[in-house]
Structures are given as C-alpha cells and as structure tokens.
Amino acid sequence: MMSDHYYAEHPQSKAITETKQVSLLDQSFVFKMSSGVFSKKGIDFGTRLLIESFEVPKVEGDILDLGCGYGPIGVALAYQNPDRNIYMIDINERAISLAKENARLNNVTNVIVKQSDGFLNVDKQLFAAIVTNPPIRAGKKVIYNFFKTSLSFLKPNGELWVVIQKKQGAPSTIEYLTAIYDEVETVVRKKGYYIIRARRGSG
C-alpha cells in the first residue's frame, strides 16, 4: 500500500526508532533510524557505495541530496565538505525529522533540510552536484522525472550521481540519462550496483 512504504508523505506505520553508530569515509557517525523510512536497519550497500564513490565536482556551489531518507548521504557529504552547503530533501515527513536530528547528532551545520515531493519545494537555484539513491518503489516514471528535472537544477558542468542496481534497471537508466545529459559514465560497478555520473554540458 502506497501509504505504508518509505515514499509516502505521511508514513502510517508506528515509528520504531533505533540509533546506530556507523563508519563512513573513515569517520564515525551516529544515525537515528526508523520504521517507515528507507533502510531502517542500517546503511544499505548502495548508499554506502555512493557515499564512498562520490567525487566533488570542480564546479563551485551547493550539493543536493535528493530523497535523503534519514540523512546518511547528506550528513556524510556535509561533514566532508564544510565549505559547501548540502541541501537534503525527501517527501517523507518522518525521514525529514530524522535527517534534521541526525545533522544535529553529528554536529554538521552546513545542511538545509526540507520536505519536498521531488523538486516541488526547492527554490529555483542551481547545484554543483545532485546525489540520489532513488526511490525505486515509487516507479520508473517518478525516478526518470527526477533525473530529467535534475538537469535544470544543475550548474553548467554540474553532475548528477545515481546509485541503482542492475536488476532495478541500471542499463536502461544509463540509456535514458545518455539521451538527456552531455556525458554519462559508470564510475563503479560492485555487487550488482552501479554508480552513475551524468554531467550537464557547459552551456
């Protein structure tokens, strides 16, 4: 049922929370996780791979964590890049509450956390990079719209970073991205997961 999974705006399940200490980028972080939010039992492999594979683009500017969940990507990138603001957005109100709390727990202050259905509540600004572990359960139409809309929120030479499993459609995702972005490459392939970087042109 749509209202019961992590892509719901108002999760119906009882919030069962757990706080875990995790190591990311050779740094110890503390994350509060909950039922009704993606990857409630810990940092999933795809998210971890995306965090560890991400390379900050040469383009100056802010970074957007699209579909941030409880915040591991945004918080880790904020810690690693104190000179940049990291925007974190998600449709799920429970995820947003946790992301704000996790930013506080890890003492990162260069984050802006907002509830947003896709880009709906994002001010019309341009980002140096957008990173996403897309909500596969929301369906191909939703996530392809994320990829397409991201293009108009990127600075010239800005980059979209995506993690997706082969069985969830990585090859067709690459095909789709190649049709709309100037440059697309697979940065890492590991255990069936693809880290894909799509770069907007300089124009």
Secondary structure, 3 states (H helix, E strand, C coil): CHHHCCCCCCCCCCCCEEEEEEEECCEEEEEEEECCCCCCCCCCHHHHHHHHHCCCCCCCCCEEEECCCCCHHHHHHHHHCCCCCEEEEECCHHHHHHHHHHHHHCCCCCEEEEECCCCCCCCCCCEEEEEECCCHHHCHHHHHHHHHHHHCCEEEEEEEEEEEEHHHCHHHHHHHHHHHCCEEEEEEEECCEEEEEEECCCC
